[in-house]
Amino acid sequence: MSRKKRQRKHPKRFALQNHIESIALKSAIFLFRLIPVDLASYLMGKGWRAFAPFNARHKRALKHLKNAFPSMKESEREEIVRGMWENLGRVAVETFHTDRLLKQDFRFEAVADETTERVLAGEQACVLMSFHSGNWELCVQPVTSHGVDVTGVYQALRNPEADKALRSLRQDLYRGGLLSKGPETARKILGTLKSGGVVAMMGDLREARGVQVPFFGQMAYANTVPASIARSCNVPIVLGRVVRKNGVNFHIEGRAITVPKTSDRQADIKAATAEIHQIFEAWISEHPEQWMWIHKKWAPPGKSLARRQADRAAVSKAQEG
C-alpha cells in the first residue's frame, strides 16, 4: 500500500506523526543555530563520516563509484564515499544557517563567464542548473547577492509542517518564490523566464520519464525539462557548481550553454541534456568526494512506470498503424 493510501486510511495517525516530526525538526534548527556555523558544520561532518558508512546506502555509493571509476583502488573509493558523507553532514547543518551564510560574502568566491555576468547584472533571463555537490543550495548566492530575484523549483517534503520550516530558511535564497513540483509549476516557470527572470533547479537527479544520456561510461536517466523550457523561452542554461574549499567556504562557478534550435525539437533537447551531463561529469571527477553518489542515477524505471511507458508505446504504435 502506498504512503498516500495509508495516509487516507489513517489520517489522524499521519497527522500526529507529521506534528512530531515537525517539532523534532524545529528543535534541531533551534539548537544548531545556537552553535557557530563553522563548529556545527565540522561536528556534523565528522559525525556523518564516522557513522553513515553503517547505512545500506554506503554500499550503493561504493558500487556506483566502482562502475564510474573501475580502475580506482578500493581504498580510494572508500575514502571518497566517506568524504561524501562528511560533506552531506555539513550540508545538513549548514541548511539551518542559510540566511546567515548569505550575508557573509567573505565565504564565497565566484567565477562567471560572459553570459553569466549578464545574468548577475540582471540583464539576462536563464535557467540556472546545479547538481548535488558541495553545498548546492548556495549555488544561487552570487545571483542573489547582486540583487537578482531567483525563483526556485524543489521537491516538497511529504510532511507539510516540516516543509514549511525548511522553506522559511530558504526564502532569502529564492526571493522570486519557491515552487514545489506540480501541474501549475511549468506555467509559472515559463512566465518567469519570459518576463526576464531566473529560474533555478537541480539537474542531476534520475528521471526515468526523461532520456538516457552517457554519464560516467554508462547510460543514465536524465531530466529533459530544463532543456525543454530553455529552448521554448529562447534563454541560455547556466550550469552552476559549488566546490567546498575549506570548511564553510565555497568556490562557485557559472558556465552557460545554449540549447540547439533546429527542426528536430526532441533531438535538440536530448543534445543539450547530454552536454549538461558531460559538464557535470567533468566537474564531479575533479571533486568526487563532494557529489552524492547514493543517487539511483543509473537505475531502470520501476515496474509501474515501465508498464505505463510500454502501454503508451503500444498505443502510439497502434495509432501510427
Wavefront OBJ file of the C-alpha trace (Angstrom):
o trace
v 0.000 0.000 0.000
v 1.386 3.420 -0.962
v 2.011 6.182 1.575
v -0.847 8.274 0.138
v -3.312 5.388 0.550
v -2.126 4.720 4.105
v -2.474 8.402 4.882
v -6.058 8.462 3.610
v -6.835 5.333 5.631
v -5.250 6.610 8.860
v -5.392 10.437 8.701
v -5.152 11.016 12.464
v -2.101 8.801 12.824
v -0.286 10.562 9.998
v -1.264 13.982 11.352
v 0.266 13.093 14.718
v 3.379 11.680 13.031
v 3.790 14.835 10.950
v 3.407 17.001 14.044
v 6.045 15.046 15.989
v 8.467 15.163 13.044
v 7.899 18.898 12.690
v 8.620 19.532 16.376
v 11.817 17.457 16.131
v 12.985 19.405 13.066
v 12.208 22.807 14.595
v 14.047 21.793 17.759
v 17.084 20.746 15.722
v 17.022 24.044 13.831
v 16.847 25.996 17.098
v 19.669 24.055 18.761
v 22.058 24.054 15.798
v 21.552 27.789 15.276
v 22.909 28.302 18.784
v 26.227 26.816 17.663
v 28.548 28.848 15.369
v 28.166 27.513 11.852
v 31.846 26.572 11.438
v 31.793 24.408 14.563
v 28.357 22.932 13.831
v 29.385 22.054 10.279
v 32.646 20.467 11.452
v 30.996 18.347 14.142
v 28.134 17.171 11.935
v 30.532 16.358 9.103
v 32.768 14.252 11.322
v 29.756 12.535 12.845
v 28.340 11.547 9.454
v 31.782 10.432 8.253
v 32.079 8.081 11.229
v 28.561 6.645 11.409
v 26.924 6.963 7.957
v 29.011 4.104 6.438
v 26.874 1.710 8.525
v 23.916 2.788 6.370
v 22.981 0.443 3.500
v 23.358 3.350 1.081
v 27.113 3.274 1.691
v 27.393 0.071 -0.350
v 25.265 1.597 -3.101
v 27.591 4.606 -3.301
v 30.655 2.336 -3.464
v 29.031 0.333 -6.267
v 28.267 3.460 -8.283
v 31.781 4.748 -7.762
v 33.271 1.436 -8.875
v 31.196 1.499 -12.063
v 32.274 5.086 -12.732
v 35.965 4.518 -11.954
v 36.622 0.772 -12.428
v 40.418 1.133 -12.187
v 40.305 3.068 -8.912
v 41.647 1.304 -5.827
v 39.096 0.064 -3.321
v 40.709 2.066 -0.500
v 40.438 5.244 -2.572
v 36.760 4.603 -3.301
v 36.136 4.071 0.412
v 37.823 7.375 1.244
v 35.798 9.217 -1.396
v 32.471 7.863 -0.113
v 33.385 8.726 3.476
v 34.220 12.207 2.218
v 30.793 12.302 0.569
v 29.133 11.526 3.905
v 31.161 14.226 5.627
v 30.082 16.772 3.015
v 26.432 15.720 3.337
v 26.614 16.061 7.109
v 27.982 19.565 6.708
v 25.262 20.478 4.212
v 22.570 19.202 6.568
v 23.535 21.561 9.381
v 24.545 24.476 7.130
v 20.977 24.473 5.823
v 19.886 25.694 9.264
v 22.219 28.700 8.866
v 21.385 29.551 5.244
v 20.032 33.034 5.936
v 23.169 33.921 7.916
v 25.592 32.481 5.373
v 24.082 34.605 2.606
v 25.167 37.739 4.490
v 28.785 36.565 4.837
v 30.280 37.380 1.441
v 33.795 36.505 2.633
v 32.858 32.830 2.463
v 32.262 32.913 -1.287
v 34.349 33.397 -4.399
v 32.602 33.367 -7.758
v 33.774 32.815 -11.327
v 31.434 33.654 -14.208
v 31.622 33.603 -17.995
v 30.268 36.413 -20.162
v 26.673 35.169 -20.250
v 26.632 34.527 -16.507
v 27.920 38.062 -15.910
v 24.846 39.375 -17.736
v 22.658 37.214 -15.514
v 24.349 38.681 -12.434
v 23.723 42.159 -13.791
v 20.024 41.395 -14.189
v 20.259 41.721 -17.970
v 19.703 38.082 -18.967
v 16.992 35.559 -18.152
v 18.191 31.996 -17.723
v 17.590 28.532 -16.355
v 20.155 28.109 -13.566
v 21.007 24.438 -13.096
v 23.071 22.962 -10.313
v 23.873 19.456 -9.109
v 24.264 17.825 -5.699
v 27.875 18.721 -4.975
v 29.479 20.913 -2.320
v 26.662 22.864 -0.690
v 24.459 23.037 -3.768
v 21.812 25.166 -2.026
v 24.253 28.077 -2.060
v 24.766 27.993 -5.826
v 22.421 30.967 -6.264
v 24.347 33.110 -3.737
v 26.219 35.182 -6.372
v 22.938 35.920 -8.160
v 21.023 36.935 -5.046
v 23.962 38.985 -3.763
v 23.693 41.066 -6.957
v 20.065 41.819 -6.156
v 18.548 39.468 -8.744
v 15.457 37.597 -7.559
v 15.654 33.859 -8.213
v 12.654 31.532 -8.483
v 13.473 28.039 -7.242
v 11.916 24.675 -8.096
v 12.082 21.923 -5.492
v 10.544 18.661 -4.349
v 8.271 19.404 -1.388
v 8.553 17.239 1.718
v 5.694 14.855 2.435
v 5.329 16.465 5.848
v 3.789 19.905 5.190
v 4.794 21.303 8.613
v 8.428 20.277 8.186
v 8.369 21.560 4.616
v 7.179 24.962 5.825
v 10.003 25.132 8.378
v 12.676 24.448 5.754
v 11.070 26.794 3.228
v 11.376 29.642 5.717
v 15.160 29.116 5.840
v 15.357 29.335 2.046
v 13.256 32.449 1.479
v 16.332 34.703 1.211
v 17.800 32.353 -1.399
v 14.714 32.352 -3.591
v 13.199 35.802 -3.336
v 11.291 35.136 -6.551
v 9.455 32.307 -4.807
v 9.984 28.608 -4.208
v 7.786 26.355 -6.340
v 7.084 22.733 -5.497
v 6.828 20.359 -8.424
v 3.258 20.189 -9.676
v 0.882 20.859 -12.588
v 0.972 24.650 -12.222
v 4.735 24.924 -11.826
v 5.586 24.721 -15.530
v 3.269 27.618 -16.354
v 4.791 29.776 -13.608
v 8.328 28.947 -14.742
v 7.570 29.914 -18.326
v 6.049 33.188 -17.151
v 9.116 33.982 -15.044
v 11.564 33.308 -17.881
v 9.557 35.206 -20.467
v 9.487 38.224 -18.170
v 13.295 38.171 -17.871
v 13.664 36.251 -14.611
v 15.948 33.495 -13.361
v 14.687 30.004 -12.512
v 16.878 27.616 -10.519
v 16.549 23.839 -10.457
v 18.625 20.723 -9.908
v 19.818 18.830 -12.968
v 21.470 15.594 -11.850
v 18.581 13.597 -10.409
v 17.374 10.428 -12.093
v 14.263 10.900 -14.206
v 13.063 7.637 -15.714
v 10.489 9.530 -17.812
v 13.254 11.565 -19.431
v 16.003 10.401 -21.788
v 19.117 8.306 -21.424
v 22.455 10.058 -21.837
v 26.078 8.957 -21.325
v 27.266 9.556 -17.767
v 30.497 8.044 -16.427
v 30.638 5.424 -19.171
v 27.058 4.252 -18.660
v 23.641 5.322 -19.832
v 21.843 7.318 -17.181
v 18.295 8.633 -16.948
v 18.136 12.415 -17.189
v 15.516 15.122 -16.822
v 14.775 16.945 -20.087
v 12.571 19.659 -18.559
v 15.348 22.275 -18.113
v 16.491 21.993 -21.735
v 12.906 21.955 -22.974
v 11.969 25.091 -21.054
v 15.150 26.931 -22.028
v 14.566 26.113 -25.696
v 10.923 27.207 -25.564
v 11.813 30.540 -23.928
v 14.973 31.038 -26.008
v 17.169 31.540 -22.930
v 20.530 30.004 -22.027
v 21.126 27.402 -19.356
v 23.709 28.471 -16.796
v 25.306 25.450 -15.163
v 26.487 26.187 -11.651
v 28.741 24.286 -9.330
v 29.687 24.773 -5.707
v 33.054 23.484 -4.512
v 33.710 23.313 -0.795
v 37.184 24.764 -0.311
v 37.881 24.622 3.408
v 35.180 24.174 5.984
v 32.321 26.581 5.336
v 33.931 28.388 2.393
v 32.961 27.935 -1.227
v 34.019 28.426 -4.819
v 31.020 28.990 -7.114
v 31.273 28.827 -10.897
v 28.777 29.562 -13.641
v 29.075 28.265 -17.209
v 26.433 28.968 -19.847
v 25.340 26.683 -22.663
v 22.810 27.248 -25.431
v 20.161 24.709 -26.335
v 20.235 23.961 -30.091
v 17.210 25.045 -32.080
v 16.732 23.032 -35.243
v 13.670 21.490 -36.882
v 14.026 18.435 -34.582
v 12.941 19.639 -31.160
v 13.430 16.328 -29.347
v 16.931 15.894 -30.758
v 17.826 19.428 -29.634
v 16.619 18.751 -26.107
v 18.469 15.437 -25.886
v 21.690 17.004 -27.210
v 21.557 19.776 -24.614
v 20.768 17.307 -21.826
v 23.745 15.179 -22.866
v 26.017 18.243 -22.894
v 24.845 19.183 -19.400
v 25.747 15.741 -18.092
v 29.098 15.805 -19.852
v 29.985 19.005 -17.977
v 28.627 17.635 -14.699
v 30.752 14.516 -15.159
v 33.903 16.575 -15.663
v 33.165 18.686 -12.592
v 32.328 15.663 -10.412
v 35.565 13.978 -11.484
v 37.527 16.937 -10.094
v 35.949 16.603 -6.634
v 34.268 13.164 -6.462
v 34.058 13.243 -2.667
v 31.633 16.172 -2.852
v 28.998 14.589 -5.117
v 26.067 12.493 -3.847
v 26.931 9.014 -5.135
v 23.903 7.478 -3.415
v 21.643 8.681 -6.265
v 19.981 5.872 -8.221
v 21.049 7.712 -11.348
v 21.536 4.609 -13.482
v 18.632 2.504 -12.190
v 15.999 1.394 -14.734
v 12.373 2.525 -14.399
v 10.277 0.872 -11.708
v 7.791 -1.781 -12.757
v 4.746 0.515 -12.670
v 6.452 3.239 -14.681
v 7.890 0.752 -17.169
v 4.436 -0.721 -17.630
v 2.890 2.716 -18.277
v 5.642 3.527 -20.767
v 5.066 0.246 -22.579
v 1.329 0.906 -22.701
v 1.883 4.395 -24.163
v 4.301 2.996 -26.736
v 1.782 0.323 -27.742
v -0.999 2.885 -28.133
v 1.263 5.159 -30.145
v 2.282 2.302 -32.437
v -1.336 1.312 -32.957
v -2.269 4.883 -33.832
v 0.587 5.080 -36.334
v -0.594 1.866 -37.922
l 1 2 3 4 5 6 7 8 9 10 11 12 13 14 15 16 17 18 19 20 21 22 23 24 25 26 27 28 29 30 31 32 33 34 35 36 37 38 39 40 41 42 43 44 45 46 47 48 49 50 51 52 53 54 55 56 57 58 59 60 61 62 63 64 65 66 67 68 69 70 71 72 73 74 75 76 77 78 79 80 81 82 83 84 85 86 87 88 89 90 91 92 93 94 95 96 97 98 99 100 101 102 103 104 105 106 107 108 109 110 111 112 113 114 115 116 117 118 119 120 121 122 123 124 125 126 127 128 129 130 131 132 133 134 135 136 137 138 139 140 141 142 143 144 145 146 147 148 149 150 151 152 153 154 155 156 157 158 159 160 161 162 163 164 165 166 167 168 169 170 171 172 173 174 175 176 177 178 179 180 181 182 183 184 185 186 187 188 189 190 191 192 193 194 195 196 197 198 199 200 201 202 203 204 205 206 207 208 209 210 211 212 213 214 215 216 217 218 219 220 221 222 223 224 225 226 227 228 229 230 231 232 233 234 235 236 237 238 239 240 241 242 243 244 245 246 247 248 249 250 251 252 253 254 255 256 257 258 259 260 261 262 263 264 265 266 267 268 269 270 271 272 273 274 275 276 277 278 279 280 281 282 283 284 285 286 287 288 289 290 291 292 293 294 295 296 297 298 299 300 301 302 303 304 305 306 307 308 309 310 311 312 313 314 315 316 317 318 319 320 321
